[in-house]
Amino acid sequence: MRSLTIATNQNTYTYGTQEGRAFSSPPITTDSNLSGFVGRSSSDFLDAIGFYVKAN
């Protein structure tokens, strides 16, 4: 994983260098909240990232 882009209803934030194969997830609906992130790494790199969504 080389970059992370987070898009909100206010702005878009990009961290890292955008290159390689892109991945996206479905948008979080207006009746839900992003409640946290989880990740897995090996050595010096982040291998996986996920997030927790809580329904209102």
Summary of the structure (lengths in Angstrom):
residues: 56
radius of gyration: 12.8
end to end distance: 30.5
largest distance: 37.6
contacts: 83
relative contact order: 0.26
helix: 0%
strand: 57%
